[in-house]
Amino acid sequence: MKDLAYVTLYRLFRLFVLYTPETVRFPVVRSMARLAYLLDRRHRAVAYVNLGIAFGDTLPEREKKRIVKRTYENLLFLIHDFVLNRGITRAELLEKTEVIDRHHIDEAIRKKRPVIFITAHYGNWEVASLVAAALYGPITIVGRPLDSKKMNEILKEGREQLDVELVEKKGAMRRLITALRNGRNVGLLVDQNTTRDEGIEVTFFGKTVRHTPAAALLARRLDAVVIPIFVRSDDHKRYTVKAYPPIEMETTESAQEDIRRHVQAQADVTERAIREKPDEWFWLHKRWRSHYNDLYEKEKTR
């Protein structure tokens, strides 16, 4: 029943996006985002806790409120763009995309290095793999299946365009190794909390978090270069993909320390991107849950 409800809502939203003029569509999507902000107390509270952990009192409350509202707007426009981008051609995608500091990627490609793109739930993160595929060829990405089987099929179809291959998180490392050895690039989201067994402790916004070591492990094993990219949009019409300097694996006798240092560099560049434009990050997930879960729990009782 719940599966049917999700699919029905998606299809109604899809019809609205495809058959409504932009002059009407954009204001309605923004109104939907404002309504979601008002109604979704649970995730709204998580966002304010996250902003408090990350910035403390350095941001005024008015700015925090603007950022949280923009987070909901980004999410609604991400779904909006997902609808519009289904079936998009390479030329159509690149027509509305600008890549900044592309030389960071081009140099690695020129040297025929295995490339691992890392990004975060930032801006329109769904577009990152599509742009990477459009510019640099086949790419394999990792995703956790949705609880709704039908919606997961829709999501998979939307993601697997332009020679993007989606593999499930469970057992993904073997598939990623094979992909890199076969000349495919790899794309990973690296900004979510992990379990104690899966993650490495690093510092993020001055606080301890757990961070996935997947990209670092692949880089060390296959001499791959890790390139951070983040997708931004100021008008929800065009995409700006910013590439950051590659994160190289420093190989010493201590593999554990090499991995930790590499993972910390990933956290640092993610923090840098967020600080440059905080309202693009997805503040609604419990990034610091492994070490600061009491703050989230305390907020729930208010």
C-alpha positions in Angstrom: 0.0 0.0 0.0 2.8 2.4 1.0 4.6 1.5 -2.2 1.6 2.4 -4.3 1.3 5.7 -2.5 4.9 6.6 -3.2 4.6 5.7 -6.9 1.3 7.6 -7.2 2.8 10.8 -5.7 5.8 10.5 -8.0 3.7 10.1 -11.1 1.5 13.0 -10.2 4.6 15.1 -9.6 6.1 13.9 -12.9 3.0 15.0 -14.8 3.1 18.3 -13.1 6.8 18.9 -14.0 6.4 17.7 -17.6 3.2 19.6 -18.5 3.4 22.8 -16.5 5.1 26.0 -17.8 8.3 27.0 -15.9 6.7 30.3 -14.8 4.1 28.4 -12.9 6.2 25.3 -12.0 9.0 27.0 -10.2 6.8 29.0 -7.7 4.8 25.9 -7.0 7.9 23.8 -6.3 9.2 26.5 -4.0 5.8 26.6 -2.2 6.0 22.9 -1.8 9.4 23.2 -0.2 8.2 25.8 2.2 5.3 23.5 3.2 7.7 20.6 3.7 9.8 22.8 5.9 6.8 23.6 8.1 5.4 20.1 8.3 8.6 18.0 8.6 9.4 18.8 12.2 11.7 15.7 12.6 14.1 16.4 9.8 13.9 20.1 10.3 15.1 19.6 13.9 18.0 17.4 12.6 19.1 20.2 10.3 19.2 22.8 13.1 21.2 20.4 15.3 23.7 19.8 12.5 24.1 23.5 11.9 24.7 24.0 15.6 27.4 21.3 15.6 29.1 22.6 12.5 28.9 26.4 13.1 28.0 26.9 16.7 27.1 30.5 17.4 29.1 31.8 14.4 26.0 31.8 12.2 23.0 34.0 13.3 19.7 32.2 13.7 18.2 34.0 10.7 21.0 32.6 8.4 20.5 29.1 9.8 16.8 29.3 9.1 17.5 30.4 5.5 19.9 27.5 5.0 17.4 24.9 6.3 14.7 26.3 4.1 17.0 26.2 1.1 17.8 22.6 1.9 14.2 21.7 1.4 14.1 23.7 -1.8 17.2 21.9 -3.1 15.6 18.5 -2.4 12.4 19.4 -4.2 14.3 20.7 -7.2 16.5 17.6 -7.2 13.4 15.5 -7.7 12.2 18.0 -10.2 15.4 17.7 -12.2 15.4 13.9 -11.9 12.1 14.0 -13.8 13.4 16.4 -16.4 16.7 14.5 -16.9 15.2 11.1 -17.5 16.2 10.3 -21.1 18.5 13.3 -21.4 21.1 13.2 -24.1 24.8 13.9 -23.6 24.5 17.1 -25.6 21.5 18.4 -23.7 23.1 17.8 -20.3 26.4 19.5 -21.2 24.5 22.4 -22.7 23.3 23.4 -19.2 26.5 22.4 -17.4 29.7 24.4 -16.6 32.7 22.6 -15.2 35.1 24.7 -13.1 38.7 23.7 -12.7 38.2 20.8 -15.1 42.0 20.5 -15.6 42.1 18.5 -12.3 40.2 15.8 -14.0 41.7 16.1 -17.5 45.2 15.6 -16.2 44.3 12.3 -14.5 42.4 11.1 -17.6 45.3 12.0 -19.9 47.7 9.9 -17.7 45.2 7.0 -18.0 44.9 6.7 -14.2 41.9 4.9 -12.7 39.7 7.7 -11.5 37.4 7.7 -8.4 35.1 10.7 -8.2 33.9 11.5 -4.7 31.1 13.9 -3.9 28.5 14.6 -1.2 24.8 15.0 -0.8 25.4 18.5 -2.0 23.5 20.6 -4.6 22.1 18.3 -7.2 24.3 15.3 -6.4 22.3 13.0 -8.8 23.7 15.0 -11.7 27.4 14.4 -10.8 27.6 10.9 -12.2 25.7 11.8 -15.3 28.1 14.7 -16.0 31.1 12.5 -15.3 29.8 9.9 -17.7 29.0 12.5 -20.4 32.5 14.0 -20.2 34.7 11.0 -19.3 33.0 7.8 -20.2 31.6 4.8 -18.3 31.2 5.2 -14.6 30.1 2.8 -11.8 28.4 4.3 -8.8 27.1 2.9 -5.5 23.6 3.3 -4.1 21.5 1.9 -1.3 18.2 0.4 -2.6 15.0 2.3 -1.6 12.5 0.6 0.7 9.9 0.9 -2.1 10.6 -1.7 -4.8 8.8 0.2 -7.5 10.4 3.6 -6.6 13.8 1.9 -6.6 13.2 0.7 -10.1 12.4 4.3 -11.2 15.5 5.6 -9.4 17.7 3.0 -10.9 16.4 3.8 -14.4 17.0 7.5 -13.9 20.5 6.9 -12.6 21.6 4.4 -15.2 21.9 6.7 -18.2 24.8 7.7 -20.4 26.6 4.5 -19.4 26.3 4.9 -15.7 26.2 1.6 -13.9 24.5 1.4 -10.4 25.6 -1.3 -8.0 24.2 -1.9 -4.5 26.2 -1.1 -1.4 26.2 -4.6 -0.2 29.2 -6.4 -1.8 30.1 -3.2 -3.8 33.8 -3.3 -3.3 34.4 -6.3 -5.5 32.2 -4.7 -8.3 34.1 -1.4 -8.0 37.5 -3.1 -8.2 36.3 -4.9 -11.4 35.0 -1.7 -12.8 38.3 0.2 -12.3 40.3 -2.7 -13.7 38.0 -2.7 -16.8 38.6 1.0 -17.5 35.5 2.4 -15.9 35.6 5.3 -13.5 33.9 5.1 -10.1 31.7 7.5 -8.2 31.1 7.5 -4.5 29.1 9.6 -2.0 31.3 10.0 1.1 29.5 12.3 3.5 27.1 10.1 5.5 27.6 8.5 8.9 28.8 4.9 9.0 28.7 2.1 11.5 31.6 1.4 13.8 32.7 -1.5 11.6 32.5 0.3 8.3 33.9 3.7 9.1 37.1 5.5 10.2 37.1 8.3 12.7 38.1 11.7 11.3 37.5 15.3 12.1 34.7 17.2 10.3 33.9 20.8 11.2 36.1 20.3 14.2 34.1 17.3 15.5 34.7 13.6 15.4 32.7 11.6 12.8 32.8 8.2 11.1 33.7 8.3 7.4 33.7 5.6 4.8 37.2 4.4 3.8 36.0 2.9 0.5 37.6 5.5 -1.9 40.9 5.3 0.0 41.0 1.5 0.0 40.4 1.5 -3.7 43.0 4.2 -4.3 45.7 2.3 -2.4 44.9 -1.1 -4.0 44.7 0.1 -7.6 46.8 3.3 -7.6 43.7 5.3 -8.5 43.4 9.0 -8.2 40.5 10.4 -6.1 39.0 13.6 -7.5 36.4 15.5 -5.5 33.5 17.2 -7.5 30.5 19.1 -6.2 27.5 20.2 -8.2 25.9 23.6 -7.5 23.0 25.5 -9.0 22.0 29.1 -8.2 18.8 29.1 -10.4 17.8 25.4 -10.6 18.2 25.6 -14.4 22.0 25.3 -14.9 24.6 23.2 -13.1 28.0 24.3 -12.0 30.4 21.3 -11.4 33.4 22.3 -9.4 36.4 20.0 -9.4 39.0 20.1 -6.6 42.6 19.1 -6.6 43.1 15.3 -6.7 43.7 13.4 -3.4 46.7 11.2 -4.0 47.4 8.2 -1.8 50.7 8.5 0.1 52.1 5.0 0.5 54.2 4.3 3.5 54.8 1.2 5.7 51.7 2.0 7.7 48.7 1.2 5.4 46.3 2.0 8.3 47.8 5.5 8.7 47.9 6.1 4.9 44.2 5.2 4.7 43.3 7.4 7.7 45.2 10.4 6.2 43.5 10.0 2.9 40.0 9.8 4.4 40.7 12.9 6.5 41.6 14.7 3.3 38.3 13.7 1.8 36.5 15.0 4.9 38.5 18.3 4.7 37.6 19.0 1.0 33.9 18.2 1.7 33.9 20.6 4.6 35.6 23.2 2.4 32.9 22.9 -0.3 30.1 23.2 2.3 31.7 26.2 3.9 31.9 27.9 0.5 28.2 27.6 0.1 26.5 26.0 3.1 22.9 26.1 1.7 23.8 23.5 -0.9 24.4 20.6 1.5 21.8 18.2 2.6 21.6 19.1 6.3 18.7 16.7 7.0 20.7 13.6 7.8 22.4 12.8 11.1 26.0 13.3 10.0 27.4 13.3 13.6 25.2 10.5 14.9 28.0 8.2 15.9 29.4 10.6 18.4 26.7 13.2 19.1 23.5 11.2 19.0 22.5 12.7 22.3 22.1 16.1 20.7 19.6 14.7 18.2 17.8 12.8 20.9 17.5 15.9 23.0 16.0 17.9 20.2 13.3 15.2 19.7 12.0 15.8 23.2 11.5 19.6 22.7 
